Amino acid sequence: MPQNNKIKRFPAALSGLLFLSAAVLKVLIPYESALQSVFVYSNIVFFGIIFSWGIYVQRSILSAKIRRLMLSVVFFMLMYILVGSAKHGVFLDGDFAGRFLWYLYYVPQIFATFLAFIIAFRVGKKEEYRLPKVFNYLFAVGVIIVISYLTNDIHQLAFSFNIDFVAWDQQYSWGPLFYISTVWIYFFLIAGVIMLSIKCRAVNKKKAWLPIFWLALGSLYIISDYILGLWSIAPFNLPETHCFIVIAMLESSIRIGIMPSNSAYGQIVSKSSAAFQIADSDNNVIYRSDNAVSLSGGQMEEAKEGNVMIDKNTLLLSDRIKGGYVFWTEDMTAVNEMNEKLSQIGESLSEEGDLIRAENELREQRAKIAEQTRLYDSISLLVKPQLEKISRLIASDGDFRKNMAHICILNCYVKRRSNLALLKDRRPAFSSEELYLSLKESSEYIKLYGGVSDIYADESEVMPSDILLLCFDLWQSVLEDILPELYAVTAEISSFPKDAFSFRITADTEKELPSLSRYYSEAERLGGKLSLIREDETVFITLSFGKGGGNI
């Protein structure tokens, strides 16, 4: 059940259209009264866009701390629009009220840009991460600046007026506090955008320019209007421009994927290689993988009572989960073919010669089956820990999206590791492209989990199968060690001059990696070397070999 991209883009397109239409109204329709300037024309549109975006943030952002910070930014932006509207439209003729609104106008600017910077700083951090103490001091400085603005009538450090505030709205000068607050606002705004762009580059290099683009676009408008005076009738006031920059930079970060959101539940199930579907208690299908068969209500009811054969080669099974049932199918083709062959063999043994010949064939088949059984048993034993984890996750009442993505990662390892084991059984060496494809599929499920991942590889080389299997096992062990706090992990398969080969994993984690201990001796047994280097919150794991398996 893939999501419709047109539907996903509709809210952003509608918001952009309303934003531009509000500007057109402001330019074409003159203000007839203060009430109209605040509530009839553009400001009600800007207020509605920001409020709607706040609802979207509340429902979509997974990180509780980032969600609270973004909702705080929404609150200050709404305050920014309302105070700006009142400042320019309602209290134009009031002395104290007009000046107080003027001072209050800077409160949301100071706090919204600071909170936006904190959001950019927190992106990519663990949920339990605590901000450095310096942020407490910065917040205190912001509070002091705000209080100083609100009490400007006493000390006049932000704006200096004539005696008794004569002609205060026309004859005034800027004080040191105004310049300090201006540096504060634009420093945190620019620093937040740059920080988000750097983090976006780690996820999507092609779109890492988006946060900077929105800042540049908004800054260009501010310069053309407030510095160069190119607009005779400005389509946007400063509050709308500032809000546009902040929302555009945060929303682009969400769309790129560095802020995990809950907008891809359907994709997790849809892209799963397992043939299953999840239905509620009334048999209404909620999620279904692309390769799952369509089931009728009667088939679901039968499956709830016990296993059901949908057709000759398809067995339907079910299990109860919280809120409904999960249904999946198993392919019985191989079992049926084996039973049919055995039946045919039994019927054809009518003479002693045929019997002897059939016994020899059966002995050969048994030897093959015994060898296959041995191989399958070894594979089952190898992936048993992952299968047990999958069972526990299916029965878990935890976060469904996280559990399903975790299951996909484990299921990918079970499937791909089994395929590599079968390749090893047939030949002692095969192309490193098989390792690349296995890692690439695992990487895609890591992205569904909410992490950052990519795989890099030089041209494929034929390598001993034991070395390629060791590389894939090492990758899976690192993933399981750093889950569930997995944020970013990459792998690189490289061939160097002098027939050298290396496999490198880079992971952003502070956790210890206990499972690595057993790989040191295994690497030495195969003639290679395993090394681990930790730099701050990043760990580099390198497994290196000569092309023939010798040490580098």
LUMMI-80855 format. One record per residue (C-alpha): x, y, z. Coordinates in steps of 0.25 Angstrom, whole numbers, plus 5000, padded with zeros to 4 digits. Layout:
+------+------+------+
:    u :    v :    w :
+------+------+------+
:    X :    Y :    Z :
...
+------+------+------+
//
This chain:
+------+------+------+
:    u :    v :    w :
+------+------+------+
: 5000 : 5000 : 5000 :
: 5010 : 5011 : 4996 :
: 5006 : 5025 : 4999 :
: 5001 : 5035 : 4988 :
: 5012 : 5045 : 4986 :
: 5002 : 5055 : 4980 :
: 4994 : 5054 : 4993 :
: 5007 : 5056 : 5001 :
: 5010 : 5069 : 4993 :
: 4996 : 5075 : 4994 :
: 4997 : 5082 : 5008 :
: 5011 : 5088 : 5004 :
: 5005 : 5093 : 4991 :
: 4993 : 5098 : 4997 :
: 5000 : 5106 : 5008 :
: 5010 : 5112 : 4997 :
: 4998 : 5116 : 4989 :
: 4991 : 5123 : 5001 :
: 5004 : 5129 : 5005 :
: 5005 : 5136 : 4991 :
: 4991 : 5139 : 4990 :
: 4992 : 5147 : 5003 :
: 5003 : 5155 : 4998 :
: 4995 : 5158 : 4985 :
: 4983 : 5163 : 4994 :
: 4992 : 5172 : 5002 :
: 4998 : 5178 : 4989 :
: 4985 : 5180 : 4981 :
: 4974 : 5183 : 4992 :
: 4976 : 5195 : 5000 :
: 4974 : 5195 : 5015 :
: 4961 : 5202 : 5019 :
: 4962 : 5200 : 5034 :
: 4971 : 5195 : 5044 :
: 4961 : 5183 : 5047 :
: 4962 : 5179 : 5032 :
: 4977 : 5180 : 5032 :
: 4978 : 5170 : 5044 :
: 4967 : 5160 : 5042 :
: 4962 : 5161 : 5027 :
: 4974 : 5161 : 5019 :
: 4988 : 5154 : 5019 :
: 4990 : 5152 : 5034 :
: 4979 : 5142 : 5036 :
: 4984 : 5134 : 5025 :
: 4998 : 5134 : 5031 :
: 4993 : 5131 : 5045 :
: 4985 : 5119 : 5039 :
: 4997 : 5113 : 5031 :
: 5006 : 5114 : 5044 :
: 4995 : 5108 : 5053 :
: 4992 : 5097 : 5043 :
: 5007 : 5094 : 5042 :
: 5007 : 5093 : 5057 :
: 4996 : 5082 : 5057 :
: 5005 : 5075 : 5046 :
: 5017 : 5075 : 5055 :
: 5009 : 5070 : 5067 :
: 5004 : 5058 : 5059 :
: 5017 : 5055 : 5051 :
: 5030 : 5057 : 5059 :
: 5034 : 5045 : 5066 :
: 5044 : 5051 : 5076 :
: 5037 : 5056 : 5088 :
: 5048 : 5067 : 5091 :
: 5049 : 5072 : 5077 :
: 5034 : 5072 : 5076 :
: 5032 : 5081 : 5088 :
: 5043 : 5090 : 5083 :
: 5036 : 5091 : 5070 :
: 5023 : 5094 : 5076 :
: 5029 : 5105 : 5084 :
: 5035 : 5111 : 5072 :
: 5020 : 5110 : 5066 :
: 5015 : 5118 : 5078 :
: 5025 : 5129 : 5077 :
: 5023 : 5130 : 5062 :
: 5008 : 5132 : 5065 :
: 5011 : 5142 : 5075 :
: 5020 : 5149 : 5065 :
: 5009 : 5150 : 5055 :
: 4998 : 5155 : 5065 :
: 5007 : 5165 : 5071 :
: 5012 : 5170 : 5057 :
: 4998 : 5171 : 5053 :
: 4994 : 5179 : 5065 :
: 5006 : 5188 : 5065 :
: 5003 : 5192 : 5050 :
: 4988 : 5192 : 5051 :
: 4981 : 5194 : 5064 :
: 4990 : 5203 : 5073 :
: 4996 : 5212 : 5063 :
: 4991 : 5224 : 5071 :
: 4994 : 5219 : 5086 :
: 5006 : 5224 : 5093 :
: 5009 : 5214 : 5104 :
: 5001 : 5203 : 5097 :
: 5008 : 5205 : 5084 :
: 5022 : 5206 : 5090 :
: 5020 : 5193 : 5098 :
: 5015 : 5186 : 5085 :
: 5028 : 5191 : 5079 :
: 5036 : 5185 : 5090 :
: 5028 : 5172 : 5090 :
: 5030 : 5170 : 5076 :
: 5044 : 5166 : 5078 :
: 5041 : 5155 : 5089 :
: 5037 : 5144 : 5078 :
: 5048 : 5148 : 5069 :
: 5059 : 5146 : 5080 :
: 5053 : 5133 : 5086 :
: 5048 : 5126 : 5072 :
: 5062 : 5127 : 5066 :
: 5069 : 5122 : 5078 :
: 5059 : 5110 : 5079 :
: 5061 : 5107 : 5064 :
: 5076 : 5107 : 5066 :
: 5074 : 5097 : 5078 :
: 5065 : 5088 : 5069 :
: 5077 : 5088 : 5058 :
: 5087 : 5084 : 5069 :
: 5078 : 5073 : 5075 :
: 5075 : 5067 : 5061 :
: 5082 : 5053 : 5061 :
: 5084 : 5052 : 5076 :
: 5078 : 5041 : 5084 :
: 5065 : 5044 : 5092 :
: 5072 : 5044 : 5105 :
: 5083 : 5054 : 5101 :
: 5084 : 5066 : 5110 :
: 5088 : 5079 : 5104 :
: 5101 : 5085 : 5109 :
: 5100 : 5095 : 5121 :
: 5104 : 5106 : 5112 :
: 5090 : 5106 : 5106 :
: 5085 : 5110 : 5120 :
: 5094 : 5122 : 5120 :
: 5089 : 5126 : 5106 :
: 5075 : 5125 : 5110 :
: 5077 : 5134 : 5122 :
: 5084 : 5144 : 5113 :
: 5071 : 5143 : 5104 :
: 5062 : 5146 : 5116 :
: 5071 : 5158 : 5120 :
: 5070 : 5164 : 5106 :
: 5055 : 5162 : 5106 :
: 5053 : 5168 : 5120 :
: 5062 : 5180 : 5115 :
: 5053 : 5182 : 5103 :
: 5040 : 5182 : 5111 :
: 5046 : 5192 : 5121 :
: 5052 : 5201 : 5110 :
: 5043 : 5213 : 5114 :
: 5052 : 5213 : 5127 :
: 5066 : 5212 : 5122 :
: 5064 : 5214 : 5106 :
: 5076 : 5205 : 5103 :
: 5068 : 5199 : 5091 :
: 5061 : 5212 : 5085 :
: 5064 : 5226 : 5090 :
: 5053 : 5236 : 5089 :
: 5051 : 5251 : 5091 :
: 5048 : 5256 : 5105 :
: 5034 : 5252 : 5109 :
: 5033 : 5243 : 5097 :
: 5030 : 5254 : 5088 :
: 5027 : 5249 : 5074 :
: 5033 : 5235 : 5079 :
: 5028 : 5227 : 5066 :
: 5036 : 5237 : 5057 :
: 5048 : 5243 : 5064 :
: 5056 : 5232 : 5071 :
: 5070 : 5225 : 5070 :
: 5075 : 5211 : 5072 :
: 5082 : 5208 : 5084 :
: 5093 : 5197 : 5088 :
: 5082 : 5187 : 5092 :
: 5076 : 5188 : 5078 :
: 5089 : 5184 : 5071 :
: 5091 : 5173 : 5081 :
: 5078 : 5167 : 5079 :
: 5079 : 5168 : 5064 :
: 5093 : 5160 : 5064 :
: 5086 : 5150 : 5074 :
: 5074 : 5148 : 5064 :
: 5082 : 5146 : 5051 :
: 5094 : 5138 : 5057 :
: 5085 : 5127 : 5063 :
: 5076 : 5127 : 5050 :
: 5088 : 5126 : 5041 :
: 5096 : 5116 : 5050 :
: 5083 : 5107 : 5051 :
: 5082 : 5107 : 5036 :
: 5096 : 5104 : 5033 :
: 5096 : 5093 : 5044 :
: 5083 : 5086 : 5037 :
: 5090 : 5087 : 5024 :
: 5102 : 5080 : 5029 :
: 5093 : 5069 : 5035 :
: 5085 : 5068 : 5023 :
: 5097 : 5065 : 5014 :
: 5099 : 5052 : 5022 :
: 5085 : 5048 : 5018 :
: 5083 : 5053 : 5004 :
: 5094 : 5061 : 4998 :
: 5086 : 5065 : 4986 :
: 5076 : 5073 : 4995 :
: 5085 : 5078 : 5006 :
: 5085 : 5092 : 4999 :
: 5070 : 5093 : 5003 :
: 5071 : 5100 : 5017 :
: 5081 : 5110 : 5012 :
: 5073 : 5113 : 4999 :
: 5061 : 5117 : 5008 :
: 5070 : 5126 : 5017 :
: 5076 : 5132 : 5005 :
: 5062 : 5135 : 4998 :
: 5057 : 5141 : 5011 :
: 5069 : 5149 : 5013 :
: 5069 : 5154 : 4999 :
: 5055 : 5159 : 5001 :
: 5058 : 5166 : 5014 :
: 5070 : 5173 : 5008 :
: 5062 : 5178 : 4995 :
: 5051 : 5183 : 5004 :
: 5057 : 5188 : 5017 :
: 5070 : 5192 : 5012 :
: 5069 : 5196 : 4998 :
: 5055 : 5200 : 4998 :
: 5051 : 5193 : 4984 :
: 5037 : 5190 : 4988 :
: 5027 : 5202 : 4987 :
: 5016 : 5193 : 4994 :
: 5023 : 5181 : 5001 :
: 5016 : 5168 : 4999 :
: 5021 : 5162 : 5013 :
: 5024 : 5169 : 5026 :
: 5037 : 5165 : 5034 :
: 5029 : 5155 : 5043 :
: 5024 : 5147 : 5031 :
: 5038 : 5147 : 5025 :
: 5044 : 5142 : 5038 :
: 5033 : 5131 : 5040 :
: 5035 : 5127 : 5025 :
: 5050 : 5125 : 5027 :
: 5048 : 5117 : 5040 :
: 5037 : 5108 : 5035 :
: 5043 : 5105 : 5021 :
: 5057 : 5101 : 5028 :
: 5050 : 5092 : 5038 :
: 5040 : 5086 : 5028 :
: 5051 : 5083 : 5018 :
: 5059 : 5076 : 5028 :
: 5047 : 5067 : 5031 :
: 5045 : 5064 : 5016 :
: 5059 : 5061 : 5014 :
: 5058 : 5051 : 5026 :
: 5068 : 5056 : 5037 :
: 5056 : 5058 : 5046 :
: 5049 : 5044 : 5047 :
: 5034 : 5045 : 5045 :
: 5022 : 5035 : 5045 :
: 5018 : 5037 : 5031 :
: 5023 : 5024 : 5026 :
: 5016 : 5013 : 5033 :
: 5010 : 5007 : 5020 :
: 5024 : 5007 : 5013 :
: 5030 : 4999 : 5024 :
: 5020 : 4987 : 5022 :
: 5019 : 4990 : 5007 :
: 5034 : 4988 : 5004 :
: 5035 : 4976 : 5013 :
: 5040 : 4963 : 5006 :
: 5030 : 4955 : 5015 :
: 5016 : 4952 : 5010 :
: 5007 : 4956 : 5021 :
: 4996 : 4966 : 5025 :
: 4990 : 4972 : 5037 :
: 4975 : 4973 : 5039 :
: 4967 : 4979 : 5051 :
: 4957 : 4970 : 5058 :
: 4946 : 4972 : 5048 :
: 4956 : 4967 : 5037 :
: 4958 : 4980 : 5030 :
: 4972 : 4980 : 5025 :
: 4981 : 4992 : 5030 :
: 4994 : 4989 : 5025 :
: 4998 : 4978 : 5014 :
: 5012 : 4975 : 5008 :
: 5013 : 4976 : 4992 :
: 5014 : 4961 : 4991 :
: 5003 : 4957 : 5000 :
: 4991 : 4950 : 4994 :
: 4977 : 4956 : 4996 :
: 4968 : 4949 : 5006 :
: 4953 : 4948 : 5008 :
: 4946 : 4950 : 5021 :
: 4943 : 4935 : 5021 :
: 4957 : 4931 : 5019 :
: 4962 : 4940 : 5031 :
: 4951 : 4935 : 5040 :
: 4956 : 4920 : 5037 :
: 4971 : 4924 : 5039 :
: 4967 : 4929 : 5053 :
: 4963 : 4915 : 5056 :
: 4975 : 4908 : 5050 :
: 4984 : 4907 : 5038 :
: 4976 : 4907 : 5025 :
: 4981 : 4903 : 5011 :
: 4977 : 4914 : 5001 :
: 4981 : 4905 : 4989 :
: 4989 : 4893 : 4987 :
: 5003 : 4900 : 4990 :
: 4999 : 4912 : 4999 :
: 4997 : 4910 : 5014 :
: 4990 : 4922 : 5022 :
: 4994 : 4924 : 5036 :
: 4990 : 4935 : 5046 :
: 4993 : 4940 : 5060 :
: 4986 : 4950 : 5069 :
: 4993 : 4963 : 5072 :
: 4988 : 4976 : 5079 :
: 4976 : 4981 : 5072 :
: 4974 : 4970 : 5062 :
: 4982 : 4959 : 5055 :
: 4994 : 4957 : 5046 :
: 4992 : 4947 : 5034 :
: 5003 : 4941 : 5026 :
: 5005 : 4930 : 5016 :
: 5016 : 4919 : 5014 :
: 5019 : 4913 : 5000 :
: 5017 : 4898 : 5001 :
: 5022 : 4895 : 4987 :
: 5035 : 4888 : 4990 :
: 5028 : 4879 : 5000 :
: 5017 : 4875 : 4991 :
: 5027 : 4873 : 4980 :
: 5035 : 4864 : 4989 :
: 5023 : 4856 : 4993 :
: 5018 : 4854 : 4979 :
: 5032 : 4849 : 4975 :
: 5032 : 4839 : 4986 :
: 5018 : 4835 : 4982 :
: 5022 : 4833 : 4968 :
: 5035 : 4825 : 4972 :
: 5027 : 4816 : 4981 :
: 5017 : 4813 : 4969 :
: 5028 : 4810 : 4959 :
: 5035 : 4799 : 4967 :
: 5028 : 4787 : 4962 :
: 5040 : 4779 : 4958 :
: 5052 : 4775 : 4966 :
: 5061 : 4782 : 4956 :
: 5053 : 4795 : 4957 :
: 5053 : 4793 : 4972 :
: 5068 : 4792 : 4972 :
: 5070 : 4804 : 4963 :
: 5060 : 4812 : 4971 :
: 5067 : 4808 : 4984 :
: 5080 : 4813 : 4978 :
: 5073 : 4826 : 4974 :
: 5067 : 4827 : 4987 :
: 5080 : 4825 : 4994 :
: 5086 : 4836 : 4986 :
: 5074 : 4845 : 4989 :
: 5076 : 4842 : 5003 :
: 5090 : 4846 : 5003 :
: 5087 : 4859 : 4996 :
: 5075 : 4861 : 5006 :
: 5084 : 4858 : 5018 :
: 5095 : 4868 : 5012 :
: 5084 : 4878 : 5010 :
: 5078 : 4876 : 5024 :
: 5092 : 4877 : 5030 :
: 5094 : 4891 : 5022 :
: 5080 : 4895 : 5026 :
: 5082 : 4891 : 5040 :
: 5095 : 4899 : 5041 :
: 5088 : 4911 : 5035 :
: 5076 : 4910 : 5045 :
: 5086 : 4910 : 5056 :
: 5093 : 4922 : 5051 :
: 5081 : 4931 : 5049 :
: 5074 : 4925 : 5061 :
: 5077 : 4938 : 5070 :
: 5071 : 4947 : 5059 :
: 5058 : 4938 : 5058 :
: 5056 : 4938 : 5073 :
: 5057 : 4953 : 5073 :
: 5047 : 4954 : 5062 :
: 5037 : 4945 : 5070 :
: 5039 : 4955 : 5082 :
: 5037 : 4967 : 5074 :
: 5024 : 4961 : 5068 :
: 5019 : 4959 : 5082 :
: 5024 : 4972 : 5087 :
: 5014 : 4983 : 5090 :
: 5025 : 4994 : 5087 :
: 5025 : 5004 : 5076 :
: 5019 : 4997 : 5064 :
: 5027 : 5005 : 5054 :
: 5040 : 5003 : 5061 :
: 5037 : 4988 : 5063 :
: 5033 : 4986 : 5048 :
: 5046 : 4993 : 5043 :
: 5054 : 4984 : 5053 :
: 5048 : 4972 : 5048 :
: 5051 : 4976 : 5034 :
: 5066 : 4977 : 5037 :
: 5066 : 4964 : 5044 :
: 5058 : 4957 : 5033 :
: 5068 : 4963 : 5023 :
: 5080 : 4957 : 5030 :
: 5073 : 4943 : 5031 :
: 5069 : 4943 : 5016 :
: 5082 : 4948 : 5011 :
: 5091 : 4940 : 5020 :
: 5084 : 4928 : 5016 :
: 5086 : 4931 : 5002 :
: 5101 : 4934 : 5004 :
: 5103 : 4921 : 5011 :
: 5097 : 4913 : 5000 :
: 5106 : 4920 : 4990 :
: 5118 : 4916 : 4999 :
: 5113 : 4902 : 4999 :
: 5114 : 4901 : 4984 :
: 5127 : 4909 : 4982 :
: 5139 : 4913 : 4990 :
: 5139 : 4927 : 4985 :
: 5129 : 4937 : 4978 :
: 5128 : 4952 : 4974 :
: 5128 : 4963 : 4985 :
: 5115 : 4968 : 4978 :
: 5107 : 4958 : 4986 :
: 5112 : 4964 : 4998 :
: 5109 : 4978 : 4993 :
: 5095 : 4974 : 4989 :
: 5092 : 4968 : 5003 :
: 5098 : 4981 : 5010 :
: 5089 : 4990 : 5001 :
: 5076 : 4983 : 5004 :
: 5080 : 4983 : 5019 :
: 5083 : 4998 : 5018 :
: 5069 : 5001 : 5012 :
: 5062 : 4995 : 5024 :
: 5071 : 5003 : 5033 :
: 5066 : 5016 : 5026 :
: 5052 : 5011 : 5029 :
: 5056 : 5009 : 5043 :
: 5059 : 5024 : 5043 :
: 5074 : 5023 : 5042 :
: 5084 : 5028 : 5032 :
: 5091 : 5018 : 5024 :
: 5098 : 5016 : 5011 :
: 5107 : 5005 : 5004 :
: 5120 : 5009 : 4996 :
: 5127 : 4999 : 4987 :
: 5138 : 4998 : 4977 :
: 5137 : 4989 : 4965 :
: 5133 : 4975 : 4969 :
: 5145 : 4965 : 4972 :
: 5144 : 4950 : 4973 :
: 5148 : 4947 : 4988 :
: 5148 : 4935 : 4997 :
: 5134 : 4932 : 5002 :
: 5138 : 4931 : 5016 :
: 5143 : 4945 : 5016 :
: 5130 : 4951 : 5009 :
: 5122 : 4943 : 5020 :
: 5130 : 4949 : 5031 :
: 5128 : 4963 : 5026 :
: 5113 : 4961 : 5026 :
: 5113 : 4955 : 5039 :
: 5121 : 4967 : 5045 :
: 5112 : 4977 : 5039 :
: 5099 : 4970 : 5045 :
: 5106 : 4969 : 5059 :
: 5109 : 4984 : 5059 :
: 5095 : 4987 : 5055 :
: 5089 : 4979 : 5067 :
: 5099 : 4984 : 5076 :
: 5095 : 4999 : 5074 :
: 5080 : 4996 : 5073 :
: 5071 : 5002 : 5077 :
: 5079 : 5015 : 5077 :
: 5083 : 5013 : 5063 :
: 5085 : 5027 : 5056 :
: 5095 : 5026 : 5045 :
: 5104 : 5014 : 5039 :
: 5111 : 5012 : 5026 :
: 5119 : 5002 : 5020 :
: 5130 : 5002 : 5009 :
: 5136 : 4990 : 5001 :
: 5149 : 4994 : 4995 :
: 5160 : 4988 : 4986 :
: 5174 : 4994 : 4986 :
: 5187 : 4992 : 4979 :
: 5195 : 4980 : 4982 :
: 5183 : 4971 : 4982 :
: 5178 : 4977 : 4996 :
: 5163 : 4976 : 5000 :
: 5156 : 4983 : 5012 :
: 5143 : 4985 : 5018 :
: 5140 : 4997 : 5026 :
: 5128 : 5000 : 5035 :
: 5126 : 5014 : 5041 :
: 5115 : 5016 : 5052 :
: 5111 : 5028 : 5060 :
: 5109 : 5022 : 5074 :
: 5115 : 5023 : 5088 :
: 5111 : 5009 : 5091 :
: 5121 : 4998 : 5093 :
: 5121 : 4987 : 5083 :
: 5122 : 4974 : 5091 :
: 5120 : 4965 : 5079 :
: 5133 : 4969 : 5072 :
: 5142 : 4961 : 5082 :
: 5139 : 4948 : 5074 :
: 5143 : 4954 : 5061 :
: 5157 : 4957 : 5064 :
: 5161 : 4942 : 5065 :
: 5152 : 4939 : 5053 :
: 5159 : 4950 : 5044 :
: 5173 : 4945 : 5048 :
: 5169 : 4930 : 5045 :
: 5165 : 4935 : 5031 :
: 5179 : 4943 : 5030 :
: 5173 : 4956 : 5032 :
: 5173 : 4967 : 5042 :
: 5161 : 4974 : 5050 :
: 5163 : 4988 : 5056 :
: 5154 : 4998 : 5063 :
: 5156 : 5013 : 5065 :
: 5147 : 5022 : 5072 :
: 5146 : 5037 : 5070 :
: 5136 : 5044 : 5079 :
: 5123 : 5038 : 5076 :
: 5128 : 5031 : 5063 :
: 5134 : 5017 : 5062 :
: 5142 : 5012 : 5050 :
: 5143 : 4997 : 5049 :
: 5152 : 4992 : 5038 :
: 5154 : 4977 : 5033 :
: 5166 : 4976 : 5024 :
: 5171 : 4964 : 5015 :
: 5180 : 4962 : 5004 :
: 5173 : 4957 : 4991 :
: 5176 : 4943 : 4994 :
: 5173 : 4944 : 5008 :
: 5187 : 4948 : 5013 :
: 5189 : 4958 : 5023 :
: 5192 : 4972 : 5018 :
+------+------+------+
//
